[in-house]
Amino acid sequence: MEKIKYELIERKRPIDIPKNLGFGKIFTDHVFEMDYSSAKGWYNPVIKKVENLSLHPGTMFLHYGQGVFEGLKAFKNGNDDVTIFRLAKHVERLNNSSRKICIPEVDPEFLSKAILELIQIERDWIPSKFGESLYIRPFIFGTEPFLGVRPSDTYKLIVLLSPVGAYYPEGFKPIKILVQDDYVRAVRKGLGDCKTPANYAASLLAAEEAKKKGFTQVLWLDGVEQKYIEEVGTMNIFIQFKNEVATPKLNGSILPGVTRDSVIQILKDWGLKITERLISIEEVIDEYKKNNVVGVFGTGTAAVISSVGWLNFKGVEMTFNNGKPGELDLRLFNELTSIHYGKIEDRHGWLTQIEKKEIEV
């Protein structure tokens, strides 16, 4: 692999991070970029200033959607140390998604190094307040100009950075979810286990209809029997029964969430019974009526833990913890965020340290 080139802008004044960051609205000065062709493989790795892309109108991704992406975070603690949460796992998932839709895989070590160097250059963009972080968005898309349904011969990989605020700026508030059976997002053996734009496009209509009805998000049922709960549009789901914490098993139509995987490990560390299995919506309703459902929560990179206060299916509304955050939800949120910011021991080696150093350009 070629050495990374640097085409950096000259900063004439210190970076002034806005107070109200929001999520995904602000971007740093530089990106990492790399190209692929069937003749050269991955080539031309460069860290350069952010600029608009110039694409031919026939670019294959625009017509056939051959693209994948990831989302992970870097954190700055009180000692000005910077860490990335589960970098290797996210790079692995990017390659898994790529393989599924015929995008050439990237050398994990090289991409990890590139991300570390990009963040080193943009280190001053990382907010230091608790709850804030640097969101990292690697993505790959087919760039060949051709109108025909086949894999592209050329690709571009970009790593984009965005300083983001706390997902819950007003506090840890439970959300209201509609269980959806009017539409199907994904089916087993399809693309449901990939982070690809098609998955998210398939969820938009149902999500918009749910919002009009006063719900925050949609919980999808399986695409075949419309019986078993699978995942929410932006997170995996967990049901806390009295005798176990259960989450839908990975069956090919559910994204293997990195936060999901982390929560499962933490629950095992705590000695709680955690089960990955089929969970029907009927079971949830029946157990709720028997007072056997303690709570429901979701997991994802953006919000970390989302407490679910209300769940509605065909007019049956279930309320958990009187619409207040569940005890386990808060405990998990505090545990994960404490790991993120170095407040407690990283027992599983999930953090990648970014040492402060000058990049030779």
MIFI-468135 format. One record per residue (C-alpha): residue in one letter; x, y, z. Coordinates in nm, 3 decimals. Layout:
<atoms>
<res=a	px=X	py=Y	pz=Z>
...
</atoms>
This chain:
<atoms>
<res=m	px=0.000	py=0.000	pz=0.000>
<res=e	px=0.122	py=0.350	pz=-0.082>
<res=k	px=0.220	py=0.594	pz=0.191>
<res=i	px=-0.044	py=0.846	pz=0.288>
<res=k	px=0.002	py=1.185	pz=0.126>
<res=y	px=-0.089	py=1.509	pz=0.302>
<res=e	px=-0.249	py=1.812	pz=0.143>
<res=l	px=-0.332	py=2.014	pz=0.452>
<res=i	px=-0.477	py=2.361	pz=0.482>
<res=e	px=-0.294	py=2.626	pz=0.680>
<res=r	px=-0.487	py=2.716	pz=0.993>
<res=k	px=-0.439	py=3.083	pz=1.073>
<res=r	px=-0.631	py=3.077	pz=1.399>
<res=p	px=-0.734	py=2.820	pz=1.663>
<res=i	px=-1.040	py=2.606	pz=1.594>
<res=d	px=-1.351	py=2.747	pz=1.758>
<res=i	px=-1.591	py=2.460	pz=1.820>
<res=p	px=-1.954	py=2.585	pz=1.826>
<res=k	px=-2.140	py=2.554	pz=2.156>
<res=n	px=-2.450	py=2.396	pz=2.001>
<res=l	px=-2.307	py=2.110	pz=1.797>
<res=g	px=-2.619	py=1.909	pz=1.726>
<res=f	px=-2.552	py=1.584	pz=1.541>
<res=g	px=-2.396	py=1.554	pz=1.195>
<res=k	px=-2.425	py=1.922	pz=1.103>
<res=i	px=-2.065	py=2.039	pz=1.146>
<res=f	px=-1.757	py=1.894	pz=0.975>
<res=t	px=-1.383	py=1.922	pz=1.034>
<res=d	px=-1.136	py=2.070	pz=0.784>
<res=h	px=-0.991	py=1.747	pz=0.641>
<res=v	px=-1.094	py=1.404	pz=0.512>
<res=f	px=-0.907	py=1.087	pz=0.430>
<res=e	px=-0.962	py=0.972	pz=0.074>
<res=m	px=-0.850	py=0.671	pz=-0.130>
<res=d	px=-0.942	py=0.526	pz=-0.471>
<res=y	px=-0.976	py=0.177	pz=-0.612>
<res=s	px=-0.959	py=0.034	pz=-0.962>
<res=s	px=-0.957	py=-0.328	pz=-1.070>
<res=a	px=-0.615	py=-0.268	pz=-1.229>
<res=k	px=-0.444	py=-0.092	pz=-0.936>
<res=g	px=-0.629	py=-0.208	pz=-0.626>
<res=w	px=-0.658	py=0.055	pz=-0.351>
<res=y	px=-0.432	py=0.350	pz=-0.429>
<res=n	px=-0.375	py=0.725	pz=-0.386>
<res=p	px=-0.435	py=0.752	pz=-0.009>
<res=v	px=-0.442	py=1.118	pz=0.091>
<res=i	px=-0.552	py=1.341	pz=0.378>
<res=k	px=-0.683	py=1.661	pz=0.222>
<res=k	px=-0.918	py=1.949	pz=0.284>
<res=v	px=-1.293	py=1.889	pz=0.273>
<res=e	px=-1.437	py=1.984	pz=-0.063>
<res=n	px=-1.737	py=1.904	pz=-0.278>
<res=l	px=-1.722	py=1.588	pz=-0.488>
<res=s	px=-1.726	py=1.604	pz=-0.866>
<res=l	px=-1.918	py=1.306	pz=-1.006>
<res=h	px=-2.021	py=1.208	pz=-1.355>
<res=p	px=-2.403	py=1.192	pz=-1.389>
<res=g	px=-2.362	py=0.826	pz=-1.481>
<res=t	px=-2.176	py=0.737	pz=-1.160>
<res=m	px=-2.299	py=0.388	pz=-1.077>
<res=f	px=-2.361	py=0.451	pz=-0.709>
<res=l	px=-2.615	py=0.722	pz=-0.794>
<res=h	px=-2.818	py=0.476	pz=-1.002>
<res=y	px=-2.770	py=0.140	pz=-0.831>
<res=g	px=-2.681	py=0.227	pz=-0.471>
<res=q	px=-2.358	py=0.029	pz=-0.438>
<res=g	px=-2.223	py=0.184	pz=-0.121>
<res=v	px=-2.144	py=0.106	pz=0.243>
<res=f	px=-2.065	py=0.314	pz=0.550>
<res=e	px=-1.973	py=0.298	pz=0.917>
<res=g	px=-2.023	py=0.517	pz=1.222>
<res=l	px=-1.795	py=0.526	pz=1.526>
<res=k	px=-1.673	py=0.781	pz=1.778>
<res=a	px=-1.359	py=0.931	pz=1.927>
<res=f	px=-1.364	py=1.078	pz=2.278>
<res=k	px=-1.146	py=1.326	pz=2.468>
<res=n	px=-1.118	py=1.288	pz=2.843>
<res=g	px=-1.023	py=1.538	pz=3.112>
<res=n	px=-0.650	py=1.471	pz=3.062>
<res=d	px=-0.677	py=1.566	pz=2.694>
<res=d	px=-0.628	py=1.199	pz=2.600>
<res=v	px=-0.814	py=1.084	pz=2.288>
<res=t	px=-0.952	py=0.733	pz=2.232>
<res=i	px=-1.165	py=0.559	pz=1.969>
<res=f	px=-1.426	py=0.309	pz=2.083>
<res=r	px=-1.395	py=-0.034	pz=1.917>
<res=l	px=-1.212	py=0.079	pz=1.603>
<res=a	px=-1.118	py=-0.272	pz=1.486>
<res=k	px=-1.476	py=-0.398	pz=1.521>
<res=h	px=-1.612	py=-0.115	pz=1.309>
<res=v	px=-1.350	py=-0.164	pz=1.037>
<res=e	px=-1.430	py=-0.535	pz=1.037>
<res=r	px=-1.801	py=-0.459	pz=0.992>
<res=l	px=-1.725	py=-0.218	pz=0.706>
<res=n	px=-1.546	py=-0.499	pz=0.524>
<res=n	px=-1.830	py=-0.741	pz=0.600>
<res=s	px=-2.079	py=-0.498	pz=0.447>
<res=s	px=-1.851	py=-0.442	pz=0.147>
<res=r	px=-1.820	py=-0.814	pz=0.082>
<res=k	px=-2.198	py=-0.853	pz=0.073>
<res=i	px=-2.242	py=-0.600	pz=-0.210>
<res=c	px=-1.925	py=-0.672	pz=-0.410>
<res=i	px=-1.712	py=-0.379	pz=-0.293>
<res=p	px=-1.341	py=-0.464	pz=-0.260>
<res=e	px=-1.230	py=-0.499	pz=0.101>
<res=v	px=-0.978	py=-0.259	pz=0.254>
<res=d	px=-0.671	py=-0.362	pz=0.450>
<res=p	px=-0.799	py=-0.323	pz=0.811>
<res=e	px=-0.460	py=-0.218	pz=0.950>
<res=f	px=-0.407	py=0.046	pz=0.683>
<res=l	px=-0.756	py=0.192	pz=0.720>
<res=s	px=-0.722	py=0.197	pz=1.099>
<res=k	px=-0.389	py=0.379	pz=1.067>
<res=a	px=-0.542	py=0.630	pz=0.824>
<res=i	px=-0.829	py=0.702	pz=1.065>
<res=l	px=-0.584	py=0.751	pz=1.353>
<res=e	px=-0.371	py=0.992	pz=1.149>
<res=l	px=-0.674	py=1.189	pz=1.030>
<res=i	px=-0.797	py=1.229	pz=1.388>
<res=q	px=-0.449	py=1.329	pz=1.499>
<res=i	px=-0.457	py=1.612	pz=1.244>
<res=e	px=-0.809	py=1.712	pz=1.349>
<res=r	px=-0.749	py=1.659	pz=1.721>
<res=d	px=-0.845	py=2.017	pz=1.809>
<res=w	px=-1.190	py=1.955	pz=1.661>
<res=i	px=-1.272	py=1.697	pz=1.927>
<res=p	px=-1.506	py=1.849	pz=2.188>
<res=s	px=-1.413	py=1.787	pz=2.550>
<res=k	px=-1.749	py=1.815	pz=2.727>
<res=f	px=-1.896	py=1.495	pz=2.869>
<res=g	px=-2.150	py=1.359	pz=2.621>
<res=e	px=-1.980	py=1.521	pz=2.322>
<res=s	px=-1.751	py=1.338	pz=2.080>
<res=l	px=-1.605	py=1.323	pz=1.731>
<res=y	px=-1.823	py=1.115	pz=1.500>
<res=i	px=-1.625	py=0.920	pz=1.239>
<res=r	px=-1.796	py=0.829	pz=0.911>
<res=p	px=-1.600	py=0.603	pz=0.673>
<res=f	px=-1.787	py=0.527	pz=0.351>
<res=i	px=-1.722	py=0.364	pz=0.014>
<res=f	px=-1.916	py=0.399	pz=-0.310>
<res=g	px=-1.890	py=0.284	pz=-0.672>
<res=t	px=-1.758	py=0.563	pz=-0.897>
<res=e	px=-1.753	py=0.412	pz=-1.246>
<res=p	px=-1.971	py=0.604	pz=-1.497>
<res=f	px=-2.180	py=0.325	pz=-1.650>
<res=l	px=-2.550	py=0.255	pz=-1.686>
<res=g	px=-2.579	py=-0.115	pz=-1.626>
<res=v	px=-2.648	py=-0.340	pz=-1.329>
<res=r	px=-2.317	py=-0.492	pz=-1.223>
<res=p	px=-2.048	py=-0.408	pz=-0.965>
<res=s	px=-1.852	py=-0.093	pz=-1.038>
<res=d	px=-1.490	py=-0.129	pz=-1.154>
<res=t	px=-1.382	py=0.177	pz=-0.953>
<res=y	px=-1.454	py=0.300	pz=-0.599>
<res=k	px=-1.379	py=0.585	pz=-0.362>
<res=l	px=-1.332	py=0.556	pz=0.013>
<res=i	px=-1.372	py=0.867	pz=0.228>
<res=v	px=-1.346	py=0.918	pz=0.603>
<res=l	px=-1.544	py=1.221	pz=0.714>
<res=l	px=-1.534	py=1.366	pz=1.068>
<res=s	px=-1.803	py=1.557	pz=1.254>
<res=p	px=-1.790	py=1.695	pz=1.612>
<res=v	px=-2.122	py=1.608	pz=1.770>
<res=g	px=-2.308	py=1.708	pz=2.083>
<res=a	px=-2.483	py=1.493	pz=2.338>
<res=y	px=-2.760	py=1.290	pz=2.175>
<res=y	px=-2.984	py=1.381	pz=2.468>
<res=p	px=-2.898	py=1.749	pz=2.537>
<res=e	px=-3.196	py=1.781	pz=2.771>
<res=g	px=-3.124	py=1.462	pz=2.961>
<res=f	px=-3.180	py=1.090	pz=2.930>
<res=k	px=-3.543	py=1.078	pz=2.820>
<res=p	px=-3.738	py=0.766	pz=2.717>
<res=i	px=-3.867	py=0.748	pz=2.360>
<res=k	px=-4.194	py=0.633	pz=2.208>
<res=i	px=-4.178	py=0.353	pz=1.949>
<res=l	px=-4.433	py=0.220	pz=1.699>
<res=v	px=-4.411	py=-0.148	pz=1.607>
<res=q	px=-4.446	py=-0.161	pz=1.229>
<res=d	px=-4.608	py=-0.432	pz=1.016>
<res=d	px=-4.733	py=-0.224	pz=0.721>
<res=y	px=-4.389	py=-0.227	pz=0.560>
<res=v	px=-4.081	py=-0.449	pz=0.546>
<res=r	px=-3.730	py=-0.310	pz=0.590>
<res=a	px=-3.519	py=-0.620	pz=0.534>
<res=v	px=-3.541	py=-0.997	pz=0.497>
<res=r	px=-3.308	py=-1.278	pz=0.595>
<res=k	px=-3.031	py=-1.340	pz=0.340>
<res=g	px=-3.081	py=-0.986	pz=0.212>
<res=l	px=-2.895	py=-0.666	pz=0.310>
<res=g	px=-3.035	py=-0.621	pz=0.660>
<res=d	px=-2.704	py=-0.710	pz=0.822>
<res=c	px=-2.509	py=-0.452	pz=0.614>
<res=k	px=-2.461	py=-0.080	pz=0.673>
<res=t	px=-2.564	py=0.020	pz=0.324>
<res=p	px=-2.777	py=0.317	pz=0.214>
<res=a	px=-3.050	py=0.086	pz=0.083>
<res=n	px=-3.135	py=-0.027	pz=0.438>
<res=y	px=-3.194	py=0.328	pz=0.552>
<res=a	px=-3.386	py=0.432	pz=0.241>
<res=a	px=-3.620	py=0.138	pz=0.304>
<res=s	px=-3.699	py=0.271	pz=0.652>
<res=l	px=-3.781	py=0.633	pz=0.568>
<res=l	px=-4.150	py=0.614	pz=0.477>
<res=a	px=-4.247	py=0.413	pz=0.785>
<res=a	px=-4.040	py=0.643	pz=1.007>
<res=e	px=-4.207	py=0.954	pz=0.866>
<res=e	px=-4.554	py=0.806	pz=0.915>
<res=a	px=-4.464	py=0.709	pz=1.272>
<res=k	px=-4.345	py=1.063	pz=1.350>
<res=k	px=-4.675	py=1.206	pz=1.226>
<res=k	px=-4.845	py=0.982	pz=1.482>
<res=g	px=-4.623	py=1.108	pz=1.763>
<res=f	px=-4.366	py=0.828	pz=1.774>
<res=t	px=-3.989	py=0.871	pz=1.776>
<res=q	px=-3.892	py=0.560	pz=1.581>
<res=v	px=-4.018	py=0.234	pz=1.430>
<res=l	px=-3.954	py=-0.118	pz=1.558>
<res=w	px=-3.951	py=-0.357	pz=1.263>
<res=l	px=-4.090	py=-0.708	pz=1.255>
<res=d	px=-3.934	py=-0.987	pz=1.052>
<res=g	px=-3.996	py=-0.963	pz=0.679>
<res=v	px=-4.138	py=-1.314	pz=0.632>
<res=e	px=-4.390	py=-1.390	pz=0.906>
<res=q	px=-4.427	py=-1.031	pz=1.038>
<res=k	px=-4.417	py=-1.191	pz=1.380>
<res=y	px=-4.076	py=-1.151	pz=1.543>
<res=i	px=-3.926	py=-0.819	pz=1.652>
<res=e	px=-3.595	py=-0.735	pz=1.486>
<res=e	px=-3.450	py=-0.385	pz=1.529>
<res=v	px=-3.538	py=-0.018	pz=1.540>
<res=g	px=-3.439	py=0.207	pz=1.249>
<res=t	px=-3.125	py=0.337	pz=1.421>
<res=m	px=-3.060	py=0.085	pz=1.697>
<res=n	px=-3.082	py=-0.273	pz=1.818>
<res=i	px=-3.350	py=-0.357	pz=2.073>
<res=f	px=-3.340	py=-0.534	pz=2.412>
<res=i	px=-3.637	py=-0.655	pz=2.622>
<res=q	px=-3.580	py=-0.683	pz=2.996>
<res=f	px=-3.805	py=-0.959	pz=3.125>
<res=k	px=-3.816	py=-1.048	pz=3.493>
<res=n	px=-3.596	py=-1.355	pz=3.446>
<res=e	px=-3.375	py=-1.251	pz=3.152>
<res=v	px=-3.263	py=-0.975	pz=2.921>
<res=a	px=-3.340	py=-1.083	pz=2.565>
<res=t	px=-3.241	py=-0.940	pz=2.228>
<res=p	px=-3.329	py=-1.066	pz=1.878>
<res=k	px=-3.067	py=-1.308	pz=1.751>
<res=l	px=-2.864	py=-1.216	pz=1.445>
<res=n	px=-3.034	py=-1.393	pz=1.158>
<res=g	px=-2.907	py=-1.206	pz=0.852>
<res=s	px=-3.165	py=-0.928	pz=0.854>
<res=i	px=-3.045	py=-0.747	pz=1.167>
<res=l	px=-2.742	py=-0.521	pz=1.182>
<res=p	px=-2.477	py=-0.669	pz=1.416>
<res=g	px=-2.447	py=-0.356	pz=1.628>
<res=v	px=-2.115	py=-0.285	pz=1.795>
<res=t	px=-2.289	py=-0.125	pz=2.095>
<res=r	px=-2.522	py=-0.427	pz=2.102>
<res=d	px=-2.220	py=-0.656	pz=2.122>
<res=s	px=-2.068	py=-0.440	pz=2.397>
<res=v	px=-2.389	py=-0.442	pz=2.603>
<res=i	px=-2.417	py=-0.821	pz=2.578>
<res=q	px=-2.063	py=-0.852	pz=2.714>
<res=i	px=-2.128	py=-0.605	pz=2.996>
<res=l	px=-2.446	py=-0.786	pz=3.101>
<res=k	px=-2.249	py=-1.111	pz=3.112>
<res=d	px=-1.984	py=-0.940	pz=3.324>
<res=w	px=-2.256	py=-0.836	pz=3.566>
<res=g	px=-2.383	py=-1.192	pz=3.593>
<res=l	px=-2.720	py=-1.119	pz=3.432>
<res=k	px=-2.892	py=-1.371	pz=3.207>
<res=i	px=-2.869	py=-1.239	pz=2.852>
<res=t	px=-3.030	py=-1.436	pz=2.570>
<res=e	px=-3.013	py=-1.391	pz=2.192>
<res=r	px=-3.327	py=-1.552	pz=2.054>
<res=l	px=-3.647	py=-1.509	pz=1.856>
<res=i	px=-3.888	py=-1.274	pz=2.037>
<res=s	px=-4.239	py=-1.241	pz=1.900>
<res=i	px=-4.438	py=-0.923	pz=1.950>
<res=e	px=-4.715	py=-1.142	pz=2.090>
<res=e	px=-4.476	py=-1.268	pz=2.360>
<res=v	px=-4.386	py=-0.912	pz=2.456>
<res=i	px=-4.753	py=-0.814	pz=2.482>
<res=d	px=-4.850	py=-1.128	pz=2.676>
<res=e	px=-4.561	py=-1.093	pz=2.922>
<res=y	px=-4.635	py=-0.722	pz=2.962>
<res=k	px=-4.993	py=-0.803	pz=3.060>
<res=k	px=-4.855	py=-1.046	pz=3.320>
<res=n	px=-4.626	py=-0.770	pz=3.457>
<res=n	px=-4.322	py=-0.969	pz=3.349>
<res=v	px=-4.165	py=-0.699	pz=3.129>
<res=v	px=-3.938	py=-0.475	pz=3.338>
<res=g	px=-3.830	py=-0.248	pz=3.053>
<res=v	px=-3.718	py=-0.200	pz=2.695>
<res=f	px=-3.409	py=-0.022	pz=2.564>
<res=g	px=-3.214	py=0.025	pz=2.244>
<res=t	px=-2.841	py=0.036	pz=2.170>
<res=g	px=-2.649	py=0.226	pz=1.904>
<res=t	px=-2.341	py=0.440	pz=1.840>
<res=a	px=-2.527	py=0.772	pz=1.826>
<res=a	px=-2.729	py=0.758	pz=2.148>
<res=v	px=-2.539	py=0.470	pz=2.317>
<res=i	px=-2.846	py=0.359	pz=2.518>
<res=s	px=-3.203	py=0.470	pz=2.443>
<res=s	px=-3.461	py=0.403	pz=2.709>
<res=v	px=-3.801	py=0.308	pz=2.562>
<res=g	px=-4.091	py=0.447	pz=2.761>
<res=w	px=-4.375	py=0.342	pz=2.531>
<res=l	px=-4.427	py=0.068	pz=2.274>
<res=n	px=-4.738	py=0.055	pz=2.054>
<res=f	px=-4.860	py=-0.226	pz=1.829>
<res=k	px=-5.199	py=-0.212	pz=1.657>
<res=g	px=-5.341	py=0.015	pz=1.927>
<res=v	px=-5.201	py=-0.185	pz=2.218>
<res=e	px=-4.985	py=0.061	pz=2.410>
<res=m	px=-4.733	py=-0.062	pz=2.663>
<res=t	px=-4.580	py=0.183	pz=2.910>
<res=f	px=-4.256	py=0.098	pz=3.090>
<res=n	px=-4.135	py=0.248	pz=3.420>
<res=n	px=-4.416	py=0.505	pz=3.404>
<res=g	px=-4.241	py=0.664	pz=3.108>
<res=k	px=-3.919	py=0.716	pz=3.303>
<res=p	px=-3.572	py=0.572	pz=3.230>
<res=g	px=-3.524	py=0.217	pz=3.350>
<res=e	px=-3.267	py=0.136	pz=3.617>
<res=l	px=-3.077	py=-0.105	pz=3.389>
<res=d	px=-3.087	py=0.143	pz=3.100>
<res=l	px=-2.923	py=0.413	pz=3.309>
<res=r	px=-2.669	py=0.172	pz=3.454>
<res=l	px=-2.564	py=0.058	pz=3.106>
<res=f	px=-2.550	py=0.416	pz=2.977>
<res=n	px=-2.329	py=0.520	pz=3.267>
<res=e	px=-2.106	py=0.215	pz=3.227>
<res=l	px=-2.048	py=0.266	pz=2.854>
<res=t	px=-1.997	py=0.641	pz=2.870>
<res=s	px=-1.759	py=0.595	pz=3.162>
<res=i	px=-1.554	py=0.359	pz=2.944>
<res=h	px=-1.568	py=0.608	pz=2.656>
<res=y	px=-1.423	py=0.890	pz=2.864>
<res=g	px=-1.173	py=0.683	pz=3.060>
<res=k	px=-1.352	py=0.716	pz=3.391>
<res=i	px=-1.343	py=0.341	pz=3.457>
<res=e	px=-1.117	py=0.057	pz=3.347>
<res=d	px=-1.141	py=-0.065	pz=2.988>
<res=r	px=-1.153	py=-0.434	pz=3.083>
<res=h	px=-1.200	py=-0.566	pz=2.728>
<res=g	px=-0.950	py=-0.355	pz=2.537>
<res=w	px=-1.220	py=-0.167	pz=2.348>
<res=l	px=-1.038	py=0.167	pz=2.338>
<res=t	px=-0.768	py=0.263	pz=2.089>
<res=q	px=-0.544	py=0.537	pz=2.227>
<res=i	px=-0.440	py=0.821	pz=1.995>
<res=e	px=-0.111	py=0.953	pz=2.122>
<res=k	px=-0.045	py=1.321	pz=2.066>
<res=k	px=0.232	py=1.364	pz=1.812>
<res=e	px=0.328	py=1.567	pz=1.510>
<res=i	px=0.241	py=1.414	pz=1.175>
<res=e	px=0.530	py=1.421	pz=0.929>
<res=v	px=0.401	py=1.561	pz=0.601>
</atoms>
